[in-house]
Amino acid sequence: MSMERFDLIIIGAGPSGYAAAMRALDFKKKILLVEKNKVGGAGITNGALSSKTWWELSREASAFRKNLKRYNIKAPSISYDEIQSEVRKAVEERKSMLEEHMDQLRHSPYANLLEFKTGDARLLSQHEVEISVGARKEVVYGDYIILATGSRPRYLPELPIDEKLVMTSEGIESMTDFPESMVIVGAGVIGCEYATIFSGFGKTKVNLIDKGDRILPFEDKDVVDIIERNMENNGVLIHRNSKLLGMRIIHGRVEYELEYTDGSKETFNVEKALVSVGRVANLEDLWDDKVGIDITKRGIHNNDTQTNISNIYAVGDLTADISLVNVGELEGRYAVERIFGKPDRKLVYENISTIMFLSPEVAGVGLNETHAQEKGIEYKVVTLEYSTIARAIAKRNTQGFIKLLVTNDDAMKILGMKIVGLHAGSAIQAVAVLISMDKGIEELAECVHPHPSITEGIQECVRMLMGKSMFKPSALRGRLSCRRYVRGVYEDVVF
């Protein structure tokens, strides 16, 4: 019996694989999409969508508690079951939409193009893929193959991870109540997001282990200062300059010992622990040795999504690039365009917008000051506090700022922007477009923004750089600043 043949086989139906499959349909190719678990991957379950739903509900609860005086009522109790049920509904909503979409494609002009199989897929050769479901195996043939099997939380073997008391993000979904105390190992983005979520509900005393002197070491100090202050105001204890010596489960609780950089040691006892120290690519048993795909410590070695085997591509968390849903989707689509067409533009990572779900939210695109200085780039930087933006005042929340970096010349090409505060994620897009077009800032200066909106603050930043702002930095010192960074020194820009 001859094996089934496909133009493209995609292994993994998470954000990257799903995006690749849908882009391949545009080229009218015969595609097989294989997934062993759930459509949507970590972009939905135990990952991006579920944690962001937790964050939204936590932020709501936190804001409600702050505003209780206005309504003259006592804080109502928050039901963990209700919150968890809402998160599960959100995950189910998204998952069933993706599944419905694929199901409807079977009754559309694409009916003969897309096939979906559930099972464990493994490359036997450059073109042959074995799909196993229990003891049943079948082999299919693909002209091209895209690997999109994603990643999972990194385990630290010295920690007693049981996904009940000592958890990764995989186990957090199965908790049955808010813990009264929790330690989070790892002060990167995910660790800080979970510290924000659990402290925001006001039910959990959160400790955060940070090996350096501040959380989010890749971020600018002014960003970190606001985030740390809000965490500590919500009762988070940040163990700065600390090293985890050991962790053990004693009488159904978690005990851990820290050593600080000054040599002192301390032991703590909490109800739960969350280990958040990055993710590792799902590469185990993905191909037979003779296939010969090159891998590095950080994942599959690839050149513009193509592996060293010319017809095999790798996208998403399998590669050494940024592990984000939007980047995975971008890579999946781009790989298909390389295989069946010619991409309109090269794959670049400089204009990728990011958002960190903290308190307040933080969105960024392009370079921040830390990275610009590391690269030895001289720049102009303008900072504007939310207290000068009418929309933030109307929202009764003026915490945060907008910061815009441009080249230190007359062209003033945009290098990057960071927004800390309300609506940060929505406000950033105009600047991301300008960076990808390699444009300067004048495009933004005279664009009429809706009033009141947070984006008016971006416009005011641009006008400040051009010397024609409504508010003058010299008159509102502390709320506005316009400086240049040259030869390692800041100096005020005076118009």
N, C-alpha and C positions, 0 to 999 in steps of 0.2 A: 504494500500500500504506500503510495507516494505521500511525502509530507506536505502539509499546507505551506504555501509560500506567501510572504508579505513584502511590500516595499520597505516597510519600517516596523520594527518591533521595539516597543518602549517598555522597559521593566521598571515598574513603580508608578502609581497613580496619585502621588502627592502633588503639590502645587506645580513642580517642574514638569513631571511626566504628563499630567493632565493638560497643561498649557501646550506642551509639545504636540500631543495628540490632536488638539483642536486646531493648532496652526497647520499641521500636516494635512488635515481635511481640506484646507484652502487650496492645496496643491493637487487635490483629487487623487491622493495616494491610498493604497490599501494598507491599513494600519492594524497592528495588534497591540493592545494595551493590557499588560499583565500586572496584577496586584495581589499580594498575599493576605493583606488585612483589610483596611477600609479605604475607600476612595477619599481623597482629600489629605491623607497623611497627617503629619504633625502640623500642617497649616491649619488644621481644624481641631482634631482630637489631641488631647495632652500637649497642646502647643499654642500657636498664635491665637486662634479664635477663642479657645476656652479660657486662656489666661487673660485675654483682653476683656472678655465678658465679666470675669471675676473682678477685674480692675474697675470697669464701669460701675458695677454694683457696689463695690467698696467706696468708690468716689462719691456715689449718690448717698450712701449711708453716712459718710464722713461729713458731707455738706449739710445733710439733714440735721446731724447732731449740732453742728456749728450754728444753725439757724433756729434752734428750738426756742430761744428767748423771744424771738419775734412772734412765735405762735403761742407762747405761754403754756407749753406742754412739756411733760417729762419725756426722756428718751425711751421710745418703745424698744422691746427686746427684738433682736434680729434672729430669725430662725435659720439655722445652718441648712436644714433640709430644703427650705424654700429657695435659698440662694443657690444651692447645688442643683436643684431642679430647674431653675431658670437657666443656669449655665448649660445643663444637658439639653434643654430645649433649643438653645442657640446653636449648639453643635449639631443637633439632629436636623434643624432647619436648613443649615448650610449643606450638610451631607446629603439630605434627601433632594435638595435642589440640584446638586451635581449629578446625583443618580438619575433623577427625573430627566435632566438634560440629555444624559447618555441614552436613556431609554427612548426618549422621543426621537433621537437621531436615527434610531432603527426604523422609524416610520417616516423618514424624510428623504430628500434627494441623496443624502449621505449613507443611506441604508446598507449599501454593499461595500462601503469603504472601511467602517470602524468595527472591529471585533474586540470584545472584552473577555478576558479569562481570569478566573481566580485561581491562585496557586503559587508555589515557590518556583521561581525561574532561575535557571543557571545556564551560562554559556558553555557549550561543549566544544565549539570551535568559533572561528571568526563569524560564521553565519548561522550556526545551529543553536537553538535555544531549547533546553529541556524544561518542561513545566510539570511539576509534581503536585498531585493532590492526594495526600495519604500514600497508598501503595501504587496508585495509578500514575503512569508517566506518559507524556507524549512529547515528540520532538517537532519543532516547527523551524522554518527557514526564513531568514530576513536578509534582504540586500543590505540594509543599514540597521544599526542597533543603537538605541539611546539608553544609557544606564541612568536611572533616576530613583535610586532606592533610599535616598534620604539619610537621616542620622538618628541617633538616640542619645540620651544623656550619658555623659562620661561617668563611669564608676571609679571611685577611689578604692582599690582593693583592701586598704588598711582600715576602712570604715565598715561598720556592721550594717550595710544597707539591706533592709528587709522589705522596703516599700510599705511598711506599716508604721514603724516608729522613726526609722531613719530612711527618708524617702528621697527620690529624685522627682522631677516634674511628672514622671509617669505615675507615681504613687499618690501624688497630692489629690488627684481626682477622687480617690476612694476613701478619703477621710470621712468620718461620720459626724464630726462636730468641730467647732472652732477650738483649737488647742489653747490652754490658758497661757502656755509659753512655748516658744519655738526658737531654735538657733538656725541661722542660714549660713552655710559654708560657701563663700564666694561672693565678692562684692562687685561683680560685673553687672551687665544690664539685667539678666534674668533674675539674679539674686536680689538686686535692688527693686525690681518690679514686684517680686513676691513680698519683700519687706514692706513695700508701699501698700500692697493689697491687704495683708494680714493686720498691719497696724491701723489701716484705714477703717476696718470694721470695728475697731475699739474693743475687741474681745481677747486679743492675744498680745502678750508681752514678747516683742521680737528682739533677738540679739543677732547681730550681723558681724561675721568674722572678716576682717580686712587686713591683708598682710602688709599693706602700705599705710601711709599716714592719711589717706583719704580714699573714699569710694570712687568708682569709675575713673581709674587712673588715666585713661585716654582722653578724658574730657577737660575742658578749660576750668580753671579754678572758680570763676564767677558762676558757672553753671552748677558745679558741685556744691558750692556754699549754700545755695538756695535749697537744693535737694536734701543735703545733710540736715540743715536747720529744720525743715519740715518733718523729716523722719524723727529727729530727736524730740520735736514738739509733740509728736504722736507716740512718744514713749519708746522709740527704738534705741537700744544700746549698741553703739558701734564700737566693736573691739578693734581699735586701731593698732597698727604695728604689731600684730599678733600672729603667732604660728600655732596651728592646731597640733598638739602633741599626741592626742589620742581621744578616742570616743568609744564608749561602751554602753550597753543596755543593762541597767540595773533595776530590778523590781518594776519592770514595765515602763521605765523612764530612761531618758538619755543623759548620761554624764559625759562632760568633755573637759579636757584640760588644755589651757593655753599657756604659751610662753611669749612674753613681750620682748621687744628688742632691747629693753634695759636689763634682761636676764630674769625678771621676776616671773612667777608662775601663779596661775589661779585656776580653780576648778568650779564648774557651773553645773547645775542640774535643771533640765527642762523637760517638757512633755514630749516634744517632737523635734526632729532635725530635718532640714531640707538641704540636700547637697546639690549645689548649682555651680559646677566647675567646667562648663562647656559641653560640647557634644562630639561624638565620634561617628565617622561615616559607617554606614551599613555595607560592608564589603565582604563579610565572611561568606565563603563558599559561593561567591557570585559567578566565578568562572573557573574553568579547568586550567591547570598550570600552563598547558601548551598554548593557550590563547595569548599569553604573554603581555598583558596590559601592565604598563609601568605604574607603580604607586610610590608615593612619598609618605613621610610621616603624617602629613596633613590631608591625605586623600589621594585621589587619582591624579597623576600628572597629566595635564592637558594643555593644548595650545588652542586657545580660542574655542573651547568646548570639545575639540577633537582630541581623542587619545592617540597614543603612538600607533595604534592599529587603525588604518585609514577609514574603515567603514563603521568604527565604533566611537560613539560620542559619550561624554559624561557631563551631567548638569546638576545644579542644585547643591545640596550639602555634601555630595561626593567629592567636590572639587575643593581646592584650597582657598577659594574666594569667600565672599561674605555669605554667612548662612542666614539669609532672610527670604521670606516668601516672595517679595517682589523681585529680588535678584534671581531666585530660582525660576520664576516664570519667564523672566527676561531671557535667561540662558536657554531654557527649553525651547522657546520660540526661535531664538537666534540659531540654535543648532539645526533646527528643521530648515530654516532659511538657507543655511550653509549647504545642507545636504541636497535640497531640491531646487534652490534658486540662487540668488545672489543678494546678500543683505544690503539694504540701502545705506546702512552706516555700520561702522565697526562697533564691536561691543566695548563700551567704556563704563567704568565704574565711578567716574568722578562726579557725575550728576545724579547719583542715586539718593533719593530722599529717605531719611530714616526717622523713626519716631520711637521715643522711649516712654513707656507708660509709667511715669513716676508721679510725684506730687511737687510741683505741677508737671504737666506733660512737657516733653522736650523734643523738638523736631529740628532736624539739621539737613543741610545739603552742602556738598563740596567740602572744602577744608575748614577746620576750626583753627584757632590761634596756635594751639599746641602743635598741630601737624605742620602748619605753615612755618613755625619757628624751627621745627626739626628739619624741615627741608631747606632752611636758610633763605626763605622768601621774605622780601620786604613788602609791607602792605600798609594800607590805610584801614582803620577800623572805626566804625561808628556804633555807639550803643545808645539805645533809647529805652527808658523804663516804661512799663505798662501804665504807670500812674499818669503819663501824659496822653494816654489813648482813651477817647471818650467811651468806646464800647466796653473797655475793661472797667471803667468807673461805673457805668450803668450795670454791669454784671456784679458790682460790689466785690470785685476781686482784682486788685491792681498788682498782685505779686507776679513778677517776671520781667523779662526784657527781650528786646530784639537786638541782635548784633550782626552787622554786615561787614564782610571783609572784601576789599577790592585791591587791585594792583596799585602800587605806589607810583603812578604815572598819570599822564593826562587821559589815557584811554579808560582808566578805572574799570577794567574788566572784573567781573564778579568772580571772586575766589571761593566764597562760601557764605552761608548764613546759618545762624542758630537762633531759634525762638524758644524761650522758656516761658510757659504760661498758657492761659486759656486759648483754645482754638489753634494751638501751635501747628498741629498736623495739617490743618486745612489752609493755613496762611502761607505755607512755604512754597506752594507749587509754581507761582509766577517766577520766582527766582530760579527754581530748578530748570524751567524752560529756557530762561536767559543763559544759564550756564551751559546747557546742552547746545545752544545756538552760538556760543562763544561771543555773546554780546556784552556791551557795556551797560551802565546803569541808567543812561538818559531815557531809555524806553519806559522805565517805571515812573520817572519823575512827573510826567504830565498826564499819565493815565488817570481817569476819574474813577476813584474807588467808591463803593457804596458807603454811606455814612449812617450810623456809626459802625465801623468794622475794624477788626484788628489789623487788616492789611493797610489801613491808613498810616499805621505806625511804620510800615516798611517804606511807604512813600516819603514819609518825613525823614527817615534815615537817608534815603537817596538825595533828597533836597539838601540835607545837611552837608553831604559830601560835595554837592555842587555849589555850596555857599549861598543857597537861596531858601533856607528852611523857614517855616513859620515861627518855630521856637528856636532861639539862639543858644547854643551850648554854653556860651560864656555867661548867659543870664540865668540858666537853670542848671548850674553845676550840680553834679551828683545824680541828676535825672537823665541828662544827656551828655555824651562826650564824643568828640571827634579827634582821633589821634592817628599818628603814623608810627609804625615800628620799623626803625632803621638801625642797622648795626647793633642789634641787641638792646636798643633803648627806645622807650616811648617818648614822643613829644607831641604837644597839642598842635592841631592844625588850626591856624588862625586865618580867617578870611578878611 
